[in-house]
Amino acid sequence: MSQTQRIVPDIDNQNVDDLVKGILGDIPTTQYLEVKLPSLGTDIYGLETPFVHIRPMTFSDEKAVLSAKKKQGMNILLSRCIEEDIDPRTLLLQDKLIILFHLRAISIGEIYDFTMTCKECNTANDTRVNILNTFPCVYAKEPTEKTVRVKLPECGKEVVLKRAVSYELEEDQFKVMNELWRYMIEIEGITNAKVRAQVIDYLPRKDIHFMIKEIMVSEIGLDQKFIFACSQCGHEELEELKLTSDFFTMK
C-alpha cells in the first residue's frame, strides 16, 4: 500500500506578501488596542478622537530598540507600534507614559517584577505591581492645547505659555526651570525675547511655580506612586515607579 504524499505548493510564483499576511492575520501583534490619552489629544496632536491605537511589540521591534541609541529606544518603539501618524518626541510626557504602560501590558503582561532596596535596612526586595490596576490616571476635562493663556495668581499679569513635550524633558529634566522664558512666549501682550528673559527673574516665586505646572500639564496623567513594604523589617514608604531599561523585558 503506497503512502499518501503531501503535496507542497510551489510558492515561487505566488505572492509572498499575501502568504505572510495569511499566516499572521489572526495573531495578536496585528491587532490594535485603543488607549485614551490624558490630554485627550484632539487639540494638541490634531487627532479626531482622544484615543491612539497601539499593537504589541514584535521581535523586529525589539531588535530595533536594542540597536538604537539609549535615549532613542522608546521613541523608535512607539513610532513603530502607534497606528496614528504622531512623532513620539512631541507627545506630552503624561501621554507617552500611559501609552508605554499599555504597550508593555499587551506585549509582555500587566505584572511588572522589579527589585527595590529598603532605605531602612538596605534589603533588596522582589517587588511586583500590576501596571494597569495600581496607578490611577487623571484625564483633562477639556482637550489640552499646545499653548495656554493664564493670569498669574500673585502679580496678576497675563501670560501665554507653551506646553513642554516629552523629548525636551528627557534631554534635560530641568529644562523648563532653566529656560522658562522660552515657554512663557508672551507676557502682557509683549513677545520680545529679551524682555521675557529679564522679567522672569523678578516674578514672584508663586507665579513661577504656577507657570511650571501649567507648562508641564502636571494636573493630568498617571499617578505612579505606590506603597512599598519591606519584607525584612516591615518599613513602609511611598515610592514612585520609575521606568528603567528592564521595563520591556520579561523576567
Phi, psi and omega in degrees: 000124183282144180277134181293129180263141176275126181269117179267121183294147177281115184266002182301325184260009179260164179281109183299320180301319180294322179295317179297316179298324179295323180287318187268355190304327185246018178267155188302329185290352177257002182253136185259142178253140179275129179234126179277133182272137177303327181281348187073346163069341188291325181272311188288332179245355181073025179282156178279335180226170179281013187243150163241165182237130183234152175244159179296156176296148173246173177299324178296320177297316181298318179296321180296320179293316183294330182271354182275163173296151189310311185281348184263349187304310183292325178293320178296317180300313181294322180297332180274330188258346177271130182288321182289155180276082181231132173284114183303333180293335183267002177289144167298148182302322181295321178291320180297318182296316183292327175294316179297320179298313181290324178295319178296319182296317183277343181267322186237320181144159181286336183275125180244118178258131180207174182248134175234139179262128181293132181284345180270310186247359177066023178276134176280122183250130170288121187240143181225132174225152171268111189290343179263336184256340186277327190249110179289155181237135176258128180256148179297145177285328176231152180306130179291136180257163180295327177230158179218138177259122183223162175256128182291132189293331185268305184269345176079006180282148179265130182230156171247126184244141176263135180289144176274134179259167193299320185293331177293319181284329179289326178287323184205107183294343179257013185300316182297316180296316185283334184234042185301326181298334178289332181269336172272089189276352177201141172221124182053038178082357182261130182248357182302128185296319181295320178296314181299316182297323181282323181296322184309315185295342185250003178283149179300147181304320180301320180291323179299311182290330174297315180295318180300319179296321179291319181296320182269000179048049190286353182276352180243168175108186182284139169268105187271014181274146176208162180272119176263129178239121181289130180286343183268306185251353178082001180298135178245142181207146177280119182240167178240130179288122179248135180284121178248181185296340182266009181298328181254028174242151181259131179258000000 
